[in-house]
Amino acid sequence: MLTETEVLEQWIEYCLPVIKEQHEQDGIVDRPARRESWCNFIDHLEKNGHITEDLAFNIDANVCDL
């Protein structure tokens, strides 16, 4: 099982670059895109057994400030 820190590190490594490329070419943070990506990532990890249901329910990160 992944820890909360590992989850955030993976999102930063795998998801954030895609968000920046697709939605933030102008340099402006796309808050809705980041939050949606984060929620989808958490759902994916929980459904595939990489994190517990409890962690999925309680995890939060301020992905808009990264």
C-alpha positions as CSV (number, residue, x, y, z in Angstrom):
1,M,0.0,0.0,0.0
2,L,1.1,3.5,-0.8
3,T,1.5,6.2,1.8
4,E,0.0,9.7,1.5
5,T,3.4,11.1,0.7
6,E,4.0,8.5,-2.0
7,V,0.6,9.2,-3.6
8,L,1.4,12.9,-3.8
9,E,4.8,12.2,-5.2
10,Q,3.4,10.0,-7.9
11,W,0.7,12.5,-8.9
12,I,3.4,15.2,-9.2
13,E,5.5,12.9,-11.3
14,Y,2.9,11.4,-13.6
15,C,-0.1,13.7,-13.7
16,L,1.0,17.2,-13.1
17,P,3.2,17.4,-16.3
18,V,0.2,16.3,-18.4
19,I,-2.0,19.0,-16.7
20,K,0.6,21.7,-17.4
21,E,1.0,20.6,-21.0
22,Q,-2.7,20.3,-21.8
23,H,-4.3,23.1,-19.7
24,E,-1.7,25.5,-18.5
25,Q,0.3,26.5,-21.6
26,D,-0.4,30.1,-20.7
27,G,1.2,29.7,-17.3
28,I,-2.0,30.1,-15.4
29,V,-2.9,27.3,-12.9
30,D,-6.0,25.5,-14.0
31,R,-7.4,24.7,-10.6
32,P,-10.4,22.7,-11.8
33,A,-8.2,20.5,-14.0
34,R,-5.8,19.9,-11.2
35,R,-8.5,19.0,-8.7
36,E,-10.3,16.7,-11.2
37,S,-7.0,14.9,-12.0
38,W,-6.2,14.5,-8.3
39,C,-9.7,13.0,-7.6
40,N,-9.5,10.7,-10.6
41,F,-6.0,9.6,-9.5
42,I,-7.1,8.8,-6.0
43,D,-10.2,6.9,-7.3
44,H,-7.9,4.9,-9.6
45,L,-5.5,4.0,-6.8
46,E,-8.2,2.9,-4.4
47,K,-10.1,0.9,-7.0
48,N,-6.9,-0.9,-8.0
49,G,-5.9,-1.7,-4.4
50,H,-2.9,0.7,-4.1
51,I,-4.4,2.6,-1.3
52,T,-7.0,1.8,1.3
53,E,-10.6,3.1,1.2
54,D,-9.9,5.0,4.4
55,L,-6.9,6.8,2.9
56,A,-8.8,7.6,-0.3
57,F,-11.6,9.1,1.7
58,N,-9.3,11.2,3.9
59,I,-6.4,12.1,1.7
60,D,-6.1,15.7,0.5
61,A,-3.4,17.8,-1.0
62,N,-3.4,21.4,-2.2
63,V,-2.5,20.4,-5.7
64,C,-3.3,23.9,-7.0
65,D,-0.3,25.4,-5.2
66,L,2.3,23.0,-6.6
